[in-house]
């Protein structure tokens, strides 16, 4: 598999999470996420990061294990 589909999905992940894509774009991304472990992991990371930011901004405590997992994921992606 080439990296082109992955680049397209990575560039659209934020819009996908924002639900700002056309139904056709959503369908293509979901098919790719179902086939590509790398992009699926990126999606889960981005979704979890958004949830963490929302929690922090809302004043609710962030579980220590989540902070540790986010830090680890950031170090691994660097």
Secondary structure per residue as TSV (DSSP state, phi and psi in degrees):
chain	resnum	aa	ss	phi	psi
A	1	X	-	360.0	137.1
A	2	X	-	-79.0	168.1
A	3	X	S	-86.9	-7.9
A	4	X	H	-56.1	-48.9
A	5	X	H	-60.0	-36.6
A	6	X	H	-66.0	-42.5
A	7	X	H	-60.7	-42.1
A	8	X	H	-63.2	-40.5
A	9	X	H	-69.7	-45.5
A	10	X	H	-59.1	-39.6
A	11	X	H	-70.7	-19.6
A	12	X	H	-108.0	2.2
A	13	X	H	-59.3	-42.7
A	14	X	H	-63.6	-43.8
A	15	X	H	-65.0	-36.7
A	16	X	H	-62.8	-46.2
A	17	X	H	-65.9	-30.5
A	18	X	T	-80.2	-6.6
A	19	X	T	58.6	44.6
A	20	X	-	-113.1	25.0
A	21	X	S	-112.3	161.6
A	22	X	-	-71.7	159.6
A	23	X	H	-56.7	-35.6
A	24	X	H	-66.4	-42.1
A	25	X	H	-65.2	-41.5
A	26	X	H	-60.3	-44.1
A	27	X	H	-61.0	-46.5
A	28	X	H	-62.9	-41.2
A	29	X	H	-66.7	-42.5
A	30	X	H	-65.2	-37.0
A	31	X	H	-62.5	-46.1
A	32	X	H	-64.2	-42.6
A	33	X	H	-61.9	-32.0
A	34	X	H	-71.0	-21.1
A	35	X	H	-104.9	-20.3
A	36	X	-	-118.4	110.5
A	37	X	H	-63.0	-41.1
A	38	X	H	-58.9	-51.6
A	39	X	H	-66.8	-34.7
A	40	X	H	-63.5	-41.1
A	41	X	H	-65.6	-40.7
A	42	X	H	-60.7	-44.0
A	43	X	H	-59.7	-48.5
A	44	X	H	-63.3	-38.6
A	45	X	H	-62.5	-49.2
A	46	X	H	-62.4	-41.1
A	47	X	H	-64.4	-42.4
A	48	X	H	-68.1	-38.5
A	49	X	H	-62.0	-42.3
A	50	X	H	-60.6	-44.0
A	51	X	H	-61.9	-39.3
A	52	X	H	-64.5	-45.5
A	53	X	H	-61.7	-43.5
A	54	X	H	-60.1	-42.3
A	55	X	H	-64.6	-44.7
A	56	X	H	-65.1	-42.4
A	57	X	H	-68.6	-24.7
A	58	X	T	-89.6	-3.7
A	59	X	T	88.3	-1.0
A	60	X	-	-78.1	145.7
A	61	X	-	-67.6	144.4
A	62	X	-	-95.8	127.2
A	63	X	-	-59.8	139.0
A	64	X	H	-57.3	-38.4
A	65	X	H	-65.7	-31.3
A	66	X	H	-69.9	-42.9
A	67	X	H	-59.4	-44.6
A	68	X	H	-62.8	-41.6
A	69	X	H	-66.3	-39.5
A	70	X	H	-66.3	-44.1
A	71	X	H	-60.7	-44.2
A	72	X	H	-61.7	-45.6
A	73	X	H	-63.3	-38.2
A	74	X	H	-66.1	-41.0
A	75	X	H	-65.1	-40.0
A	76	X	H	-69.1	-30.3
A	77	X	H	-83.7	-13.7
A	78	X	-	-76.8	360.0
